[in-house]
Amino acid sequence: MPLSRDRIRVVLTIAGSDSGGGAGLQADLKTFLSHRVHGTVAVTCVTAQNTLGVQAIERMPTALIEAQLVAVLDDLAPEAAKTGFLAGTAAIEAIAAVADRLPPLIVDPVCVDKHNRQILSDETLAALQAIVLPRATLVTPNLAEAAVLTGREVRDRAGMEAAAAALLETGAGRC
């Protein structure tokens, strides 16, 4: 559906807030604006970070994340949703609670830092794999994230193809 003067398209990001503005929902909102769509948010966590790193993080409770999702879904009818840093199981539980109401879901499985270290707990990673990935229309991992999600080395085209096949086995891409 093309952008019309009568109706602005709406999209939703379910992500963390980056105080430095270079990632998270701030980056998503900039991207949405550049594509002339109205961005809405469900904040999963608030970080104190800058170009040097993350100094602090506060995770939102499940009830608050779910309330944000319901508020957006009830009134603004987003046509697509995107996840970013889900930060913990609270965000995943909130997504699960409204999963049947979500529009097509793009999952950016933020699970490693810039040094390729896993930044989600094993419990959160397992919930991401079991609950969020099967609901994804599209999954957009970088190489390190694909390796963490699939337990495979992803260094070349063959590794990428194997990781993609493994991600499809989760149910991703079937929505």
Order of alpha helices (4+ residues) and beta strands (2+ residues): beta-alpha-beta-beta-alpha-beta-alpha-beta-alpha-beta-alpha-alpha
